[in-house]
Amino acid sequence: MAVRCPHIDRPQADARGPTTTLEGVGTTDPRDHGQSPDPDATRGDPPPAVPPAGRRVNRRAVVFGGLAAAGLTAATAFAADELLTGGTVRHDAGHAAGMAGPRPSVPPRRTAPPASWTEAPLRSSRTPLFDLRELAPPAPPAAVALTIDDGPHPVYTPMMLDLLAENGVKATFSVIGSQVRTYPKLVARIAAGGHQISNHSQTHPSPFAAIGRDRIRREIIEAKERIENAAGYSPRFFRSPGGDWNRYIFELCRSEGMMPIAWNIDPRDWSRPGTPHIRRAMLAAKAGDVLLCHDGGGDRRQTIEALRTVLPALKKRGLTFVAL
């Protein structure tokens, strides 16, 4: 049975369970190494001698025997062996000869940043999370969470980041994998700004819970991998497109270490209802609320203009913005 939140009326739209607890694999592309032509097979050279019947000539043994007779070292012998085998370096032979160079190291992935108020993993008493008061360790008494969906967008995400920095606000960005692939540097900038990053699926299909298990898994896992590559860490949160949930989505989030998150303040800014409407809806926020807005999926000038008033006004009322 699907659990849905009323939030979709467009190709890319955006949230509504047991206790949830929060706690990348490189691939290599093999390259085939072709062998060079035998340097001895030069036109005009006399034909090679034919060995007597029943006997085969071991070229490696002949060369190594000659090198040993000349008193040359094992390292030189190894180099000759490489020539005879077409120049392909075998790591076991290289280590035996003491000639193997340093192997490239894969830098360790960072862990996702902790919540603004605690270093401990978050747990939610409800799935998905709707309200900060459902979390443990508990958020500060006057905390609210601003969540921003559907980016990154090349125009509106930088504008949103600048506005947040001006007001000293940390937020949680729910990003779409296809956008992450196109604008990875913006995701890196979000992470560098101290904001949290949440998985919002690869292509934002809707209704999300109805697309079938195989595609749900692909959407979540591919977006997770895109975020890992761009941000340098694995996301610890997932927001279902349109707030459309089912049991399988919850199970997959749990197995991938992601907390499902929803919201309880929705100005429906994705529909561009006008700056005054967005402002009124968001100014109704109170302690514990999870606010939803968007930096992608369309023209977001109304949203950004509303936030220019909303952010300082809520802070003046004593509310504190936290990143999940």
Secondary structure as UniProt FT lines:
FT   STRAND          20..21
FT   TURN            39..40
FT   TURN            43..44
FT   TURN            53..54
FT   HELIX           59..69
FT   TURN            70..71
FT   HELIX           74..84
FT   TURN            85..87
FT   HELIX           91..97
FT   TURN            116..117
FT   STRAND          123..124
FT   HELIX           132..134
FT   STRAND          135..136
FT   TURN            141..142
FT   STRAND          143..151
FT   TURN            154..155
FT   HELIX           156..167
FT   STRAND          172..175
FT   HELIX           177..182
FT   HELIX           184..192
FT   TURN            193..194
FT   STRAND          196..199
FT   HELIX           208..210
FT   HELIX           213..231
FT   STRAND          237..238
FT   HELIX           241..243
FT   HELIX           247..255
FT   TURN            256..257
FT   STRAND          259..261
FT   HELIX           269..271
FT   HELIX           275..283
FT   TURN            287..288
FT   STRAND          289..294
FT   HELIX           301..316
FT   TURN            317..318
FT   STRAND          320..322
//
